[in-house]
């Protein structure tokens, strides 16, 4: 009986912690770091404010936790793109597959992406830390992948991989940042599976015509 209560308490604690994290992720995505208070997060999560400090110590660590989870998923995403023999034999197909998967991944991570975009646009107080801990290693891994597969094509020697990544990332990030606007302009759900499939095919045509 004692063990059952202990397990129940652990489950309740984990549920409370996840509720705080999920609520903070939504509010940080909507308002940014500076405009979101711990009191507001606690009220929206339906918990005592002291629990935020119990689980996360302070607002900064809670904020970073919303991004740590995201970049952990980014790392897992990039691990799926370790160089394979078929990538080297057909780099263009590998590039198109990379684009498809970026769209699928970002569509499932819109709140963390918005948090990150707000931090960049505001030149927020944690931008330097986020850049060094997460963004620089992530971009380095992506650049290594692109240099390896695209370097196989003699016509691509000297191509600026930085700009290639920026173009691919920017085109896809803008789409998901602009979802509220696109919903109103198109009068449909731009995040619906069939529309995302259209987006993948459009990006494929864009890549093949541009490179």
Backbone as numpy.savetxt, mean C-alpha at the origin, in Angstrom:
# Nx Ny Nz CAx CAy CAz Cx Cy Cz
-11.04 -24.78 33.18 -11.86 -23.58 33.18 -11.00 -22.32 33.18
-9.93 -22.35 33.97 -9.01 -21.22 34.05 -8.34 -20.99 32.70
-7.95 -22.09 32.01 -7.31 -21.98 30.70 -8.28 -21.39 29.67
-9.54 -21.80 29.77 -10.54 -21.28 28.83 -10.70 -19.78 29.01
-10.75 -19.30 30.28 -10.87 -17.87 30.53 -9.66 -17.12 30.02
-8.48 -17.73 30.19 -7.25 -17.10 29.74 -7.24 -16.94 28.23
-7.66 -17.98 27.50 -7.72 -17.91 26.04 -8.73 -16.88 25.59
-9.86 -16.82 26.30 -10.90 -15.84 25.97 -10.38 -14.42 26.17
-9.62 -14.21 27.23 -9.06 -12.89 27.51 -8.07 -12.49 26.44
-7.25 -13.45 25.98 -6.29 -13.15 24.91 -7.01 -12.78 23.62
-8.08 -13.52 23.32 -8.85 -13.22 22.11 -9.47 -11.83 22.19
-9.99 -11.49 23.36 -10.61 -10.18 23.55 -9.58 -9.08 23.41
-8.38 -9.30 23.96 -7.31 -8.31 23.88 -6.88 -8.09 22.43
-6.73 -9.20 21.69 -6.33 -9.10 20.29 -7.41 -8.39 19.47
-8.68 -8.68 19.79 -9.78 -8.04 19.08 -9.80 -6.54 19.34
-9.57 -6.15 20.58 -9.53 -4.72 20.93 -8.39 -4.02 20.22
-7.23 -4.64 20.23 -6.06 -4.06 19.57 -6.30 -3.89 18.07
-6.89 -4.89 17.44 -7.17 -4.83 16.01 -8.23 -3.77 15.71
-9.21 -3.64 16.60 -10.24 -2.62 16.41 -9.64 -1.23 16.46
-8.75 -1.00 17.40 -8.06 0.29 17.49 -7.26 0.55 16.22
-6.53 -0.46 15.78 -5.68 -0.31 14.59 -6.52 -0.04 13.34
-7.61 -0.77 13.18 -8.47 -0.57 12.01 -9.11 0.81 12.02
-9.55 1.25 13.19 -10.16 2.58 13.30 -9.13 3.66 13.00
-7.95 3.52 13.56 -6.88 4.50 13.32 -6.52 4.55 11.85
-6.48 3.41 11.20 -6.13 3.35 9.78 -7.16 4.16 8.97
-8.42 4.00 9.27 -9.47 4.73 8.55 -9.36 6.23 8.79
-9.18 6.63 10.04 -9.13 8.07 10.36 -7.86 8.72 9.83
-6.74 8.04 9.94 -5.50 8.59 9.38 -5.61 8.72 7.86
-6.28 7.78 7.22 -6.46 7.85 5.77 -7.36 9.02 5.39
-8.36 9.30 6.21 -9.31 10.38 5.91 -8.74 11.76 6.23
-7.96 11.85 7.33 -7.61 13.18 7.85 -6.11 13.44 7.96
-5.30 12.40 7.92 -3.87 12.58 8.11 -3.47 12.47 9.57
-2.17 12.44 9.79 -1.63 12.23 11.15 -1.95 13.39 12.09
-1.62 14.61 11.68 -1.74 15.76 12.58 -3.18 16.08 12.94
-4.11 15.84 12.01 -5.50 16.22 12.24 -6.30 15.16 12.99
-5.67 14.03 13.32 -6.36 12.94 14.00 -5.82 12.81 15.42
-6.71 12.86 16.39 -6.29 12.76 17.80 -6.54 11.36 18.34
-5.82 11.02 19.39 -6.03 9.71 20.02 -7.43 9.64 20.65
-7.93 10.78 21.12 -9.28 10.81 21.69 -10.32 10.46 20.63
-10.13 11.01 19.43 -11.04 10.72 18.33 -10.99 9.25 17.95
-9.79 8.69 17.91 -9.64 7.27 17.57 -10.32 6.40 18.62
-10.11 6.72 19.89 -10.71 5.94 20.98 -12.24 6.00 20.91
-12.77 7.20 20.68 -14.22 7.37 20.61 -14.80 6.56 19.45
-14.15 6.63 18.27 -14.64 5.90 17.10 -14.52 4.39 17.27
-13.49 3.95 18.00 -13.28 2.52 18.23 -14.12 2.00 19.39
-14.71 2.92 20.17 -15.53 2.52 21.30 -14.73 1.96 22.46
-13.52 2.52 22.67 -12.65 2.05 23.76 -12.19 3.23 24.60
-11.68 2.92 25.77 -11.08 3.94 26.61 -9.76 4.40 26.00
-9.50 5.69 26.01 -8.29 6.24 25.41 -7.02 5.60 25.97
-7.06 5.20 27.24 -5.87 4.60 27.85 -5.45 3.31 27.17
-6.42 2.63 26.54 -6.07 1.38 25.85 -5.17 1.62 24.64
-5.30 2.79 24.03 -4.41 3.11 22.90 -2.97 3.14 23.38
-2.75 3.77 24.54 -1.39 3.87 25.08 -0.92 2.53 25.63
-1.86 1.70 26.08 -1.51 0.38 26.58 -0.98 -0.51 25.45
-1.68 -0.46 24.31 -1.30 -1.34 23.19 -0.21 -0.73 22.30
-0.20 0.59 22.14 0.68 1.20 21.14 1.62 2.27 21.70
1.52 2.59 22.99 2.38 3.55 23.69 2.02 5.00 23.39
1.95 5.37 22.10 1.60 6.75 21.76 1.05 6.80 20.34
0.61 8.00 19.93 -0.02 8.15 18.61 0.97 7.84 17.49
2.22 8.22 17.65 3.21 7.97 16.60 3.38 6.48 16.34
3.47 5.70 17.40 3.66 4.25 17.22 2.39 3.61 16.64
1.23 4.13 16.99 -0.01 3.63 16.40 -0.03 3.94 14.90
0.36 5.15 14.56 0.41 5.56 13.16 1.37 4.68 12.37
2.56 4.45 12.93 3.53 3.60 12.25 3.03 2.17 12.12
2.24 1.72 13.10 1.71 0.36 13.04 0.78 0.19 11.86
0.04 1.24 11.50 -0.86 1.14 10.34 -0.05 0.99 9.05
1.16 1.51 9.02 2.01 1.41 7.83 2.90 0.18 7.87
3.30 -0.26 9.06 4.12 -1.46 9.18 3.38 -2.66 8.59
2.09 -2.75 8.90 1.27 -3.84 8.37 1.22 -3.77 6.85
1.07 -2.57 6.32 1.00 -2.37 4.88 2.31 -2.77 4.20
3.43 -2.29 4.73 4.71 -2.59 4.09 5.13 -4.04 4.27
4.61 -4.68 5.31 4.83 -6.12 5.44 4.14 -6.84 4.28
2.96 -6.35 3.90 2.25 -6.93 2.75 2.97 -6.59 1.44
3.53 -5.38 1.37 4.31 -4.99 0.18 5.49 -5.93 0.02
6.16 -6.23 1.12 7.31 -7.14 1.06 6.89 -8.51 0.55
5.74 -8.99 1.03 5.23 -10.26 0.55 4.88 -10.20 -0.93
4.33 -9.06 -1.36 4.00 -8.86 -2.77 5.25 -8.93 -3.63
6.32 -8.26 -3.20 7.56 -8.24 -3.98 8.24 -9.60 -4.02
8.05 -10.39 -2.97 8.67 -11.72 -2.94 8.09 -12.61 -4.04
6.88 -12.29 -4.49 6.29 -13.06 -5.59 6.95 -12.73 -6.92
7.82 -11.72 -6.91 8.45 -11.27 -8.15 9.96 -11.45 -8.10
10.39 -12.52 -7.45 11.79 -12.90 -7.58 12.02 -13.32 -9.03
13.22 -13.04 -9.52 13.51 -13.31 -10.92 13.32 -14.78 -11.25
12.53 -15.05 -12.29 12.31 -16.41 -12.75 12.83 -16.53 -14.18
13.06 -17.75 -14.61 13.61 -17.97 -15.95 12.70 -17.39 -17.02
11.36 -17.54 -16.84 10.45 -17.02 -17.85 10.45 -15.49 -17.91
10.79 -14.84 -16.78 10.89 -13.38 -16.79 12.02 -12.93 -17.71
13.14 -13.64 -17.63 14.31 -13.26 -18.43 14.09 -13.57 -19.91
13.31 -14.61 -20.19 13.08 -14.97 -21.59 12.00 -14.09 -22.23
11.13 -13.53 -21.41 10.06 -12.66 -21.95 9.85 -11.49 -20.97
10.78 -10.51 -20.97 10.70 -9.40 -20.00 9.44 -8.57 -20.14
8.90 -8.43 -21.35 7.71 -7.62 -21.54 6.50 -8.25 -20.87
6.39 -9.57 -20.97 5.30 -10.25 -20.29 5.44 -10.11 -18.78
6.67 -10.19 -18.29 6.92 -10.01 -16.86 6.50 -8.62 -16.41
6.80 -7.61 -17.22 6.43 -6.24 -16.89 4.91 -6.07 -16.86
4.22 -6.66 -17.81 2.76 -6.57 -17.84 2.15 -7.29 -16.64
2.71 -8.43 -16.28 2.22 -9.16 -15.12 2.43 -8.35 -13.84
3.57 -7.66 -13.76 3.86 -6.80 -12.62 2.80 -5.71 -12.52
2.46 -5.09 -13.65 1.45 -4.04 -13.66 0.09 -4.58 -13.21
-0.30 -5.74 -13.71 -1.58 -6.35 -13.31 -1.65 -6.52 -11.80
-0.55 -7.01 -11.24 -0.56 -7.31 -9.81 -0.47 -6.06 -8.94
0.15 -5.01 -9.45 0.13 -3.73 -8.72 -1.31 -3.26 -8.56
-2.08 -3.32 -9.63 -3.48 -2.88 -9.59 -4.26 -3.73 -8.60
-4.10 -5.03 -8.65 -4.83 -5.90 -7.72 -4.42 -5.61 -6.28
-3.13 -5.42 -6.05 -2.64 -5.19 -4.69 -3.15 -3.86 -4.13
-3.02 -2.78 -4.89 -3.44 -1.47 -4.39 -4.94 -1.42 -4.16
-5.70 -2.12 -4.98 -7.16 -2.13 -4.81 -7.56 -2.69 -3.46
-6.70 -3.51 -2.86 -6.99 -4.12 -1.56 -6.34 -3.37 -0.40
-5.61 -2.29 -0.71 -4.84 -1.58 0.33 -5.07 -0.07 0.27
-6.30 0.35 -0.05 -6.51 1.76 -0.34 -6.25 2.65 0.88
-6.67 2.26 2.06 -6.48 3.12 3.23 -5.00 3.34 3.55
-4.16 2.29 3.61 -2.73 2.55 3.84 -2.10 3.40 2.75
-2.54 3.21 1.51 -2.01 4.03 0.41 -2.36 5.49 0.63
-3.60 5.78 1.05 -4.00 7.15 1.33 -3.20 7.75 2.48
-2.95 6.95 3.52 -2.13 7.42 4.64 -0.75 7.83 4.13
-0.16 6.98 3.32 1.17 7.25 2.79 1.17 8.48 1.90
0.17 8.61 1.04 0.09 9.76 0.13 -0.08 11.06 0.91
-0.89 11.02 1.98 -1.06 12.22 2.80 0.24 12.61 3.48
0.98 11.63 3.96 2.25 11.90 4.62 3.23 12.54 3.64
3.25 12.04 2.41 4.14 12.60 1.39 3.73 14.02 1.03
2.43 14.22 0.78 1.95 15.54 0.36 2.13 16.59 1.46
1.95 16.18 2.71 2.08 17.11 3.83 3.52 17.29 4.29
4.44 16.46 3.70 5.80 16.39 4.24 5.73 16.24 5.75
4.99 15.22 6.15 4.69 15.00 7.56 5.92 14.73 8.41
5.74 14.78 9.74 6.85 14.64 10.67 7.53 13.27 10.64
6.82 12.27 10.09 7.38 10.92 10.07 7.84 10.48 8.69
7.83 11.44 7.73 8.18 11.07 6.35 9.60 10.53 6.25
10.53 11.16 6.94 11.92 10.69 6.87 12.06 9.28 7.41
11.42 9.02 8.53 11.47 7.68 9.13 10.82 6.64 8.22
9.68 6.98 7.67 8.97 6.06 6.77 9.80 5.79 5.52
10.43 6.84 5.00 11.25 6.68 3.79 12.40 5.71 4.03
13.12 5.91 5.13 14.29 5.08 5.39 13.91 3.65 5.78
12.84 3.51 6.57 12.47 2.18 7.05 11.76 1.33 6.00
10.96 1.99 5.15 10.08 1.23 4.27 10.21 1.57 2.79
10.12 2.86 2.45 10.02 3.22 1.04 11.32 2.94 0.29
12.45 3.36 0.86 13.72 3.14 0.16 14.00 1.65 -0.06
13.86 0.78 0.95 14.10 -0.66 0.70 13.12 -1.25 -0.33
11.87 -0.79 -0.29 10.87 -1.30 -1.24 11.22 -0.91 -2.67
11.56 0.36 -2.87 11.93 0.82 -4.21 13.21 0.16 -4.69
14.14 -0.07 -3.78 15.39 -0.72 -4.15 15.13 -2.14 -4.67
14.22 -2.87 -3.99 13.89 -4.22 -4.43 13.20 -4.19 -5.79
12.28 -3.23 -5.98 11.58 -3.13 -7.26 12.54 -2.74 -8.39
13.46 -1.82 -8.10 14.43 -1.39 -9.12 15.33 -2.55 -9.53
15.75 -3.34 -8.56 16.61 -4.48 -8.88 15.89 -5.46 -9.81
14.62 -5.67 -9.54 13.83 -6.57 -10.39 13.74 -6.04 -11.81
13.42 -4.74 -11.95 13.26 -4.15 -13.28 14.59 -4.12 -14.03
15.66 -3.77 -13.34 16.97 -3.73 -14.00 17.36 -5.11 -14.50
17.02 -6.12 -13.72 17.40 -7.49 -14.10 16.63 -7.96 -15.33
15.32 -7.76 -15.33 14.54 -8.29 -16.45 14.64 -7.40 -17.68
14.67 -6.08 -17.51 14.69 -5.19 -18.68 16.09 -5.05 -19.26
17.10 -5.33 -18.46 18.46 -5.26 -18.96 18.78 -6.34 -19.97
17.88 -7.33 -20.10 18.09 -8.39 -21.07 17.84 -7.91 -22.50
17.11 -6.81 -22.62 16.78 -6.27 -23.94 17.77 -5.17 -24.29
18.52 -5.36 -25.36 19.54 -4.38 -25.73 19.00 -2.99 -25.94
17.74 -2.87 -26.37 17.14 -1.56 -26.60 16.86 -0.80 -25.31
16.96 -1.50 -24.18 16.61 -0.87 -22.90 17.84 -0.46 -22.11
19.01 -0.66 -22.63 20.22 -0.27 -21.92 20.18 1.23 -21.63
20.42 1.59 -20.40 20.46 3.00 -20.03 19.11 3.61 -19.72
18.05 2.84 -19.87 16.72 3.38 -19.56 16.66 3.71 -18.07
16.03 4.82 -17.76 15.96 5.26 -16.37 14.87 4.49 -15.63
15.30 3.54 -14.82 14.36 2.69 -14.10 13.57 3.50 -13.08
14.20 4.55 -12.54 13.48 5.40 -11.58 12.21 5.97 -12.22
12.34 6.49 -13.42 11.19 7.10 -14.09 10.17 6.05 -14.51
10.63 4.88 -14.86 9.72 3.81 -15.23 8.85 3.42 -14.04
9.48 3.24 -12.88 8.73 2.91 -11.68 7.78 4.03 -11.28
8.25 5.26 -11.40 7.41 6.41 -11.07 6.19 6.47 -11.97
6.38 6.20 -13.24 5.26 6.24 -14.18 4.25 5.13 -13.90
4.74 3.92 -13.66 3.84 2.82 -13.36 3.11 3.04 -12.03
3.89 3.39 -11.02 3.30 3.61 -9.70 2.34 4.78 -9.69
2.75 5.90 -10.33 1.92 7.09 -10.33 0.60 6.87 -11.03
0.61 6.19 -12.16 -0.62 5.95 -12.91 -1.61 5.12 -12.11
-1.09 4.14 -11.38 -1.98 3.28 -10.61 -2.40 3.90 -9.28
-1.49 4.60 -8.64 -1.86 5.26 -7.38 -2.92 6.32 -7.60
-2.76 7.13 -8.66 -3.73 8.19 -8.93 -5.12 7.61 -9.13
-5.20 6.50 -9.82 -6.51 5.89 -10.07 -7.23 5.62 -8.75
-6.53 5.03 -7.79 -7.19 4.64 -6.54 -7.38 5.82 -5.59
-6.50 6.81 -5.66 -6.70 8.02 -4.87 -7.94 8.77 -5.36
-8.17 8.71 -6.67 -9.27 9.46 -7.29 -10.59 8.69 -7.30
-10.71 7.57 -6.61 -11.93 6.78 -6.65 -13.20 7.58 -6.30
-13.19 8.42 -5.26 -14.42 9.19 -4.97 -14.84 10.07 -6.14
-13.89 10.66 -6.84 -14.19 11.49 -8.00 -14.67 10.64 -9.17
-13.98 9.53 -9.41 -14.35 8.66 -10.53 -15.75 8.09 -10.35
-16.12 7.79 -9.11 -17.46 7.28 -8.82 -18.53 8.27 -9.28
-18.27 9.54 -9.05 -19.23 10.58 -9.43 -19.21 10.85 -10.94
-18.02 10.80 -11.53 -17.91 11.09 -12.97 -18.48 9.94 -13.80
-18.15 8.71 -13.43 -18.54 7.56 -14.25 -19.90 6.98 -13.86
-20.39 7.35 -12.67 -21.65 6.81 -12.17 -21.61 5.29 -12.09
-20.49 4.77 -11.64 -20.33 3.33 -11.41 -19.24 3.15 -10.36
-18.98 1.89 -10.00 -17.98 1.58 -8.99 -16.63 1.30 -9.66
-15.67 2.25 -9.60 -14.39 2.03 -10.28 -13.56 0.92 -9.64
-13.99 0.46 -8.45 -13.27 -0.61 -7.77 -13.91 -1.97 -8.01
-14.95 -2.02 -8.83 -15.62 -3.28 -9.15 -14.67 -4.17 -9.97
-14.74 -5.49 -9.80 -13.81 -6.40 -10.50 -13.75 -6.19 -12.01
-14.91 -5.98 -12.64 -14.89 -5.84 -14.10 -14.24 -4.53 -14.53
-14.38 -3.48 -13.71 -13.74 -2.20 -14.05 -12.24 -2.29 -13.81
-11.84 -3.00 -12.74 -10.41 -3.19 -12.50 -9.77 -4.00 -13.62
-10.53 -4.94 -14.16 -10.00 -5.72 -15.29 -9.80 -4.81 -16.50
-10.75 -3.89 -16.73 -10.58 -2.92 -17.80 -9.32 -2.08 -17.56
-9.11 -1.71 -16.29 -7.94 -0.89 -15.96 -6.65 -1.65 -16.25
-6.62 -2.93 -15.94 -5.43 -3.74 -16.23 -5.14 -3.76 -17.72
-6.18 -3.97 -18.52 -5.97 -4.04 -19.97 -5.54 -2.69 -20.53
-6.09 -1.61 -19.99 -5.70 -0.28 -20.44 -4.24 -0.01 -20.11
-3.82 -0.38 -18.91 -2.42 -0.18 -18.50 -1.49 -1.03 -19.36
-1.92 -2.23 -19.72 -1.10 -3.07 -20.60 -0.88 -2.38 -21.95
-1.95 -1.84 -22.52 -1.81 -1.16 -23.82 -0.93 0.08 -23.68
-1.09 0.80 -22.57 -0.29 1.99 -22.32 1.20 1.64 -22.25
1.52 0.57 -21.53 2.92 0.15 -21.37 3.52 -0.24 -22.71
2.79 -1.05 -23.46 3.32 -1.56 -24.73 3.50 -0.44 -25.76
2.67 0.59 -25.69 2.81 1.70 -26.63 3.87 2.69 -26.20
4.18 2.71 -24.92 5.09 3.73 -24.40 6.55 3.30 -24.39
6.80 2.00 -24.32 8.17 1.53 -24.11 8.77 0.96 -25.41
